[in-house]
């Protein structure tokens, strides 16, 4: 089974949180199955799963009954995904909103790699634009860089004002 994460799950930290959430559910599932076999009357409610985790669990079962093996396999696949997926870091001048994150992640997964993880940072010194790091490559499209590259043009611009 290939994992397709929603665009709201962008970074390795998001994948780790998703894996932890499903692990907690798997623990509950195991304990609940033991209670069922021993006819225990103590009932515990399942942990609440986020929509993303719920979708992954549904996809993993693909119409079959949920089992401990399926949950363990899903957790293992999430951990492998987190460690093996290509990662890009986007630094913006301000914290990215949820909509901007989803749009940038969707673009990266559509145009670069379908299993791309995107980490977001912010640095107010950029003044605007963005800096992208992929492996050892850095692409700087910040306003700060543009201003510093064209600082010799400032006196001319100021004379015309």
N, C-alpha and C positions, 0 to 999 in steps of 0.2 A: 504494500500500500504506500503510495506516494502522498506526502502531507502537503496540502495546499492551505497555507495560512491566510486568514483575512488580512486586508491591508491595515486594519487597526492594530495588528500584532506586527510590530516593525523591527524591534531590536532583540538582541540576544537576551536582555533582561526580561523582555515581554515573553519570550519563549520559555525562559526559566520559570517565570511566574505561572504560566500556563501549565507547565509540567508539574509544578508543585501542587497546583489546584487539582489536577487530575490524580496525582499521587494520594492526596488526602481523600478524594472520592474512592480511589481503589482500596485504601485502608478500610473505609467505612463499608464498602461492598464486601470485602473479605470477612469482616467481623459480622456483618449482617447475614452472610451465607452460613457462617458457623452457628449463629443463633437459630436460623431456620432449621438446620440439620438436628440441633439439639432440642428443638421445640421450646426455646426460651420465650418467655412472655414479655421480656423487656424489649421495648421498641425504641429505636433511636432514629431520628430524622436524618436523611442524607444531607451532606453539606451542599450548599447552594453553588451551582456551577454557573460561570459567566456564559453569555451566549456563544462566545468563541469556543470555550471548552465543551459546551453541550453539542455544538455542531461537529467538533472533532470526534467526540465519543460516538455520535450518531453515524458519522462517516466510517469510523473504524468498525462498527458492528455491521454495517451495510445490510440491514434487514434481519440479521441473525440475533439470537439472544446474547445479551451482554455477559461476558465471562471475565474472570480474573486474568486469564491468559491474554485476552484482547486488550484489557487495560494496561497490563504490564508491557505488551508489545507497543502500544501507543506511547507510553512514557519513554520507552527505549528509543523509539523513532524520533520523538521530540528532542531528546538529549543528543542524538546523532545529528539531527538537523541543526541544532544550535552550534555544535562544534564544527560542522563541516560546511555550513552555508557561506557563500561569499558575503562579505560585509563592507559597507560603505559608510563613511561618517560625513554628515552634512552639518556644517557650522553656519548658523545664521546670526544676524545682528541682534535678534530678540528671540525669546522663547517661541517655538513653533506652536501654533494652535493645533487642535485636533484635526481640523479640516485640512490644513496645510500638510500635516504629517501624512494623512491618508492619501492625499493627492500625490505627494512626492514618492511615497512608497509604491503606490499603484504605477506611477510612471517608471520608476526604477525596475519594478518586476516585469513590466510590459516590454521595456526597451533594452534593459541590460541583462538581467537574469531572473527567471521566474521564482527562484527561491532566495532572492536577495534579502539580506537583513540590513536595515538602515538605522544607524545610531544618530541621534540629534543632539547637538550642542548649541550653545549660543555664546557670543562674544560681542559686547557692545562696541568694542573698538573697530569693528568692521564697518560701522556706519550704515551699512546696507549691503545688499547682494548676498553672496554666499561663498564659502570655501568648502570644497569637496576633497576628501581623502579616500583613496582606494589603494590599499597596499602601500607601496612606497611612492605613489603618484599623488601630487597635490595640485588641484586646479583652483586658482584664486580668482573669483569673479566679484570681489568685494569693492565697494566704493572707495575704501581707504587705499587700496592698491592703485586704483585708477587716479585718485587725487595725487598720490605720491609720484606716480609715473609722469604726471603732467604738471608738476609743481612749477616748472619753468614757464608755463603759460599763464600763471596767475597774475603777474604784473601786467601783462597785455590785456587780460580780461578786465582787471580793475581800472586800467586807463580808459577803457571803452564805456565804463559805467557812468 
